[in-house]
Amino acid sequence: MEHAITVQELTKRYEDVTAVDHVSFEVGKGEIFGFLGPNGAGKTTTIKILTGLMKPDGGKTFVAGYDVLKDPIGAKQHIGVVPEASNAYVDLTAWENLVLIGRLYGVPARKLRESCTSLLKEFGLYEVRDKLVRGFSKGMKQKLLLCMALVHDPEVLFLDEPTSGLDVESSRLLREKNNSIQRKGENGFPLHPQHGGSKPAVPPNSHNKPRSNSGHRHPGKPQSPEHGAPVPRSDLQQTPRSAGA
């Protein structure tokens, strides 16, 4: 089977603490892979390494055929990430956020316009596309993050607690979207906390030790969108005038 993700003896230490201890696993192309464990199990640290936001102390990681350590930019161009905490620009509209991300990934203008329109309609945000994200509810922001992660049609999608803040209908929509991605031969990598257990549920052949870790951000975005980091607006505001545009 062709693998979308390969992790070999992945290790990460923080001073005298081993957060990720020789973890190894593989995710086949087109597979939905759930990465489970209690808070502090090292899940997000592993995701940070897989998405090129953190360097490991040992081991190898390959995503979409790219060696993440040797070619992090190549890997990032083929992944989408939904972080645990919202990283949308609150002083931009929903449409502007999507256009910004699409341009960072080099999506052609016509395809980007079509993708933005389709995703916002699919996730029920099209009618508020010209509203500032600052006024969005948590659930609306979460759905926008999903749109932002999908706007460049990534081969591998990383989801960190993606249903957090979503209502039942939106959670169902997310599951259906993940299934449709799988049918296209792409990958979903949902990350969830495990409740009601004392041991982390980690992939086979891994020896991950539970440790504390923090959230991560989208690989292609500036660092502090929630705190009003300035971005050029230029013609980000060119939204369709009608549903058929």
C-alpha positions in Angstrom: 0.0 0.0 0.0 1.2 3.5 -0.8 1.6 5.5 2.3 0.5 9.1 2.8 2.3 9.4 6.2 5.3 7.4 7.4 6.7 7.9 10.9 9.9 6.0 12.0 11.2 6.0 15.5 10.0 9.6 16.1 11.4 11.1 19.3 11.1 14.5 20.9 12.5 15.7 24.3 12.0 18.8 26.3 15.1 19.1 28.5 14.9 15.9 30.7 11.4 15.0 29.6 10.7 12.7 26.7 7.4 13.8 25.2 7.4 11.5 22.1 9.3 8.2 22.6 10.3 6.3 19.5 6.9 6.4 17.8 6.4 4.5 14.5 3.3 4.2 12.4 2.1 4.4 8.8 -1.1 5.9 7.3 -2.1 4.5 3.9 -3.2 6.7 1.1 -7.0 7.3 1.3 -7.1 6.2 4.9 -8.9 8.1 7.8 -6.5 7.7 10.7 -7.6 8.6 14.3 -4.8 9.6 16.6 -6.1 9.1 20.2 -4.9 9.7 23.7 -5.5 11.7 26.9 -4.4 15.3 27.3 -0.6 15.5 27.5 0.0 12.2 25.6 2.2 13.9 23.0 -0.4 14.0 20.2 -0.1 17.6 19.3 3.7 17.5 19.6 3.6 14.7 17.0 1.3 16.7 14.7 3.6 19.7 15.0 6.5 17.6 13.8 4.5 16.1 11.0 3.3 19.6 9.8 6.9 21.0 9.9 6.3 23.3 12.8 8.8 21.6 15.1 12.0 19.6 14.6 12.3 16.2 16.3 15.3 15.0 18.2 15.3 11.7 16.4 13.5 9.6 13.8 12.1 10.3 10.4 8.8 11.6 9.1 7.4 11.5 5.5 4.1 13.2 4.5 2.7 13.1 1.0 6.0 11.6 -0.2 8.1 14.5 1.3 10.7 14.2 4.0 9.4 16.7 6.4 12.8 17.4 8.0 14.6 17.9 4.7 11.8 19.5 2.7 9.3 21.1 5.0 8.0 23.5 2.4 7.3 20.8 -0.1 5.3 18.9 2.6 3.4 21.9 3.7 2.2 22.6 0.1 0.3 19.3 0.2 -1.3 19.4 3.6 -4.1 21.2 5.3 -4.3 21.8 9.1 -7.2 22.6 11.4 -5.6 23.6 14.7 -7.2 23.2 18.1 -7.3 27.0 18.6 -8.8 29.3 16.0 -6.1 31.1 13.9 -8.4 33.0 11.6 -7.8 36.7 11.1 -10.6 38.3 13.1 -10.3 41.6 11.4 -10.8 40.1 8.0 -14.1 38.7 6.6 -14.6 35.0 6.0 -14.1 35.5 2.3 -10.9 37.4 2.8 -9.5 34.7 5.1 -10.1 32.1 2.5 -8.6 34.2 -0.3 -5.6 34.9 1.7 -4.9 31.3 2.5 -5.5 30.3 -1.1 -3.0 32.9 -2.4 -0.4 31.7 0.1 -0.7 28.3 -1.4 -0.6 29.6 -5.0 -4.2 28.6 -6.0 -5.1 30.1 -9.4 -7.5 33.0 -9.1 -10.5 31.3 -10.9 -10.1 28.0 -9.1 -9.7 29.9 -5.8 -12.9 31.8 -6.4 -14.8 28.6 -7.1 -13.3 26.8 -4.1 -14.2 29.7 -1.7 -17.7 29.8 -2.9 -18.2 26.1 -2.8 -16.7 25.6 0.7 -18.6 28.5 2.2 -21.9 27.2 0.8 -21.2 23.7 2.0 -20.4 24.8 5.5 -23.3 27.3 5.7 -21.1 30.4 5.8 -21.8 31.8 2.4 -24.4 34.3 3.6 -22.0 35.7 6.2 -19.0 35.7 3.8 -18.6 39.5 4.1 -18.9 39.6 7.9 -15.8 40.1 10.0 -14.7 36.9 11.7 -14.5 38.8 15.0 -18.3 38.5 15.4 -18.4 34.8 14.6 -19.4 32.2 17.2 -17.0 29.5 18.1 -18.8 27.0 15.9 -18.7 29.4 12.9 -15.0 30.0 13.4 -14.4 26.2 13.5 -16.3 25.8 10.2 -14.3 28.6 8.7 -11.0 26.9 9.8 -12.2 23.8 8.0 -12.8 25.8 4.8 -9.3 27.4 5.2 -7.7 24.0 5.5 -9.5 22.7 2.4 -9.3 25.7 0.1 -6.1 24.5 -1.7 -7.4 20.9 -2.0 -4.7 19.2 0.2 -3.6 15.6 -0.2 -3.4 15.1 3.6 -5.7 16.9 6.1 -4.7 17.2 9.8 -7.6 17.8 12.2 -7.0 18.7 15.9 -10.3 18.1 17.7 -12.2 19.2 14.7 -15.7 18.9 16.1 -15.0 21.1 19.2 -17.6 23.8 19.3 -19.7 22.3 16.5 -23.4 21.5 16.7 -24.7 18.0 15.8 -25.5 19.0 12.2 -22.1 20.6 11.6 -20.4 17.5 13.2 -22.3 15.3 10.8 -21.3 17.5 7.9 -17.6 17.3 8.9 -17.8 13.5 9.0 -19.4 13.4 5.6 -16.7 15.8 4.3 -14.0 13.5 5.7 -15.6 10.5 4.0 -15.7 12.4 0.7 -12.0 13.2 1.0 -11.3 9.6 1.6 -13.3 8.5 -1.5 -11.1 10.9 -3.5 -8.0 9.0 -2.3 -6.9 11.7 0.1 -6.3 11.4 3.8 -7.8 12.6 7.0 -5.8 12.5 10.2 -8.2 13.4 13.1 -6.7 14.1 16.5 -8.9 13.6 19.5 -8.5 13.4 23.3 -9.3 10.1 24.9 -11.7 10.4 27.8 -12.2 7.9 30.6 -8.9 6.1 30.4 -5.5 6.4 32.0 -3.4 5.2 29.1 -3.0 6.9 25.7 -4.3 5.0 22.7 -1.3 5.3 20.3 -0.6 3.7 16.9 0.8 0.1 16.8 4.6 -0.3 17.3 4.8 3.0 19.2 6.1 3.7 22.6 4.7 7.2 23.2 4.9 8.5 26.8 2.2 11.0 27.9 3.6 14.6 28.4 2.1 18.1 28.2 2.1 19.9 24.9 0.5 23.0 23.4 -1.5 23.7 20.2 -0.2 24.5 16.7 -0.9 26.9 13.9 -1.6 26.6 10.2 1.7 26.0 8.4 1.1 28.7 5.8 -0.1 31.5 8.0 1.4 34.5 9.8 1.9 33.8 13.5 -0.6 35.9 15.4 -3.9 36.4 13.5 -6.0 36.5 16.6 -4.0 39.5 17.9 -4.6 41.6 14.8 -1.3 41.0 12.9 -1.5 43.4 9.8 -2.1 41.8 6.4 -2.6 43.5 3.0 -6.3 43.6 2.1 -5.8 44.8 -1.5 -8.5 43.0 -3.6 -9.3 40.2 -1.0 -12.8 41.6 -0.9 -13.8 40.6 -4.4 -16.7 38.3 -3.5 -19.2 36.9 -6.0 -22.3 39.0 -6.4 -24.6 36.0 -6.8 -24.7 32.3 -6.0 -24.0 31.6 -9.7 -20.9 33.8 -9.9 
